[in-house]
């Protein structure tokens, strides 16, 4: 597990899943998403920062990233920003 400060709090990120390296992503979307919508993203953690929501979590590959982006689009959620957090910023302290 790698500690990372995000939104003024410490989160721990797994180094890999099923032997594959994980990549941490941050998605800023327009609006404050409801709990019901957030629950449709089980691999993501959500922080509501009105007037937007920040989803963040680890994705195993580009297919998982594409699936998440497609899911956001299918729900009509406006994506404001997508960030990939480099592995070097996730080194243990």
N, C-alpha and C positions, 0 to 999 in steps of 0.2 A: 504494500500500500504506500502511496505517495501523498504526503500532505500538500494541500494547495489552498491559498487564501482566495476566496471568491465572495464577493458581495459582503466584505467585512466579517466573514466567518471561515473557519477552517473546514475543509472537506477532505476525505481520503479517497484516493483513486486507485483501483486495482491496476497492477502492472500488465496483466494479461487475462484473457478469458479463453478457456479451452486450449491453452498453449499459444494463442494468437495475441499479438500486442494490441492493446486498446488505444484509441485516440480520443482525447477529450474535446468535446465541442460545446460551444455556447451559442444559443439562438435567442436573439431579441425579437419579439413579435409585438405587433400593435394590439393594444387592449389588455384588459385584465381578464385572463382566461378563468373560466369557472372550474371548480373541482372536477366536475364530470368530464370536461374536455381534457384537463391535465391528466386524469386517470387513464386516458387513452394512449398515454406515452409512458408506459411502465419503466422504461430504461432511463427516463429523465427525471431530474429534480427541478421543481419550479420555484421561482422567487417572484412574487408579485410586487412590482415597483410601478405603481400607477403613474402614467397611463399605459404601461406596457408590462409584459411578462417575460421573464428570462428563464428559458429552459436550458439545462446543462446536464451533461452526462457523457458516458463513454460509449463509443460505437466501435464495433470490431472491424468494419471495412467500409468501402465506398458504397456497396450495395445497401448496407444499413443506413448510411447517410442519405442515399437516394430515397429509400423507403420512408424515412422520417420527413424529408422535404416534400415528398408526394402526399403524405398524410396531412401535413400542414396545409398544403394547397387544396386538398379535397375537402377540408373543413372550412375553407375560405379564410384562413388566417394569414394576415399580411406579415411577411418576414421583413424585418428591418435590417437585421445584421446576422451573419453567421461567422463565427470565429473558430478556428482550429487552434487549440492550445498546444504549442510545441512540447515535445517530451522533455527537452532540456529545462523547461521551467517547472517541471514536475519532479525534480530530483529530491531525494530525502534530505531533510535538514538534520 
